[in-house]
């Protein structure tokens, strides 16, 4: 990832962008596009400074857009480029 992209990711303030960044970073850390969320969605909300309801809405929108698949705590990134664009 280029320096410019890293700088953009670091300065993300939009909540959807924060979720996208979290998913991309988690995927990279675990080395797979399909992974089990290491923490509960309510904890992700706290970590990102938002509410669990907002996290649920964003996940649902990402699923509806075909960007991710989500089954319980298992997430599969289907369109990594779309997530990067959200960051």
Number of C-alpha atoms within 10 A of each C-alpha: 5 7 8 9 11 11 10 13 19 12 11 16 12 11 18 20 19 21 22 26 19 18 22 19 13 17 20 11 9 13 10 12 18 16 17 17 15 12 10 13 18 16 14 18 18 13 13 15 11 15 15 16 12 14 20 14 12 17 21 15 14 22 17 11 12 13 19 23 19 17 8 10 12 12 19 19 22 16 15 16 10 16 21 16 9 16 23
